[in-house]
Amino acid sequence: MSSYRHEPPSIDEICASVKRLGYAARQRIRLYGEEFELISDPFPEADGIAVNVRSKKGPNVRVVRLPATVLQSVQGRIAKAS
């Protein structure tokens, strides 16, 4: 058995992969029980990835962090691809 280690994906790689999953500007998604229009592409926020959104409930733009399950899925896809 070898001790070969993969480097973790960069934030840019994760954001690009999340975008390819459909979390990109001008898309509509359902997240946390609400429907949102994405105003931005994914970007790093604190210890995660977030997007600017506008809810169907109001005109205000806000920052929403993406669920850990989405990020874990993306990181798994990146790891399999390398």
N, C-alpha and C positions, 0 to 999 in steps of 0.2 A: 504494500500500500504506500502511496506517495503522500507527502504532506503538502501537496499543491494547494495554494490558497488563492481564491479569486478576490480581487479588490471589490469593495462595495461600489455600487453604481453612484455616479456623481449626481448632485442635485439637478444639474442640467439634463442628464439622461432620464432621470425620474420624471421631471416636468414634461419633457418631450414625449415620453411614453404615456403619461396621464393624458396629455393632449390628444394623442392618437386613439385613446379609448373613448373620446367624445367629450372630454372636459375642456373644450376650447371656446374662445369668444364666439358669441352669437348662437351658441347651441342652447337647447333647453334640456334641463335635467330635473329629475325628482330626487331630492336628497333630504334626509331628516324629516320626511313626511310633508315636504313642501315642494312646489314647483318653482323653479328658478330659471331665469335667463342669464346665461353667463356673459358678463361684461368684459372679462379679461381671460387671458390664457393662464394656466397654472403658474404659480410663483412660490418661492420659499417663504415660509412664515413661521417664526419661532422654531419649533422642532418638527414641523410638518410641511405640507404643501397646501396652499389655499387658492381660492379664486374670488374675484369680485363678482357679485351677483345682484340681481334685482328680483325681488319676490313678486309673484302675481298679486300678493296682498297689498303692495304699496310701491310707490315710486322710488324709495330710497335705495341707494347702492350700499351694500355691506360686504364685508369680508367673511367668507365661510371656509373653514378648514375642511379638507377632504378626510373622510373616514380612514382609519388605519387599515381596514380591510382592503380598500382600493390601493393604497400604497404598497401593502404586502403583496398583492396580486401583481402589481407592476414590477416590483423588485424580483419576484419569482420568475416572471417572463424574461426579464433582462438576464438573470443568472442562467436560465436555460439556453438563451441565445448565444451566450459566450462560451 
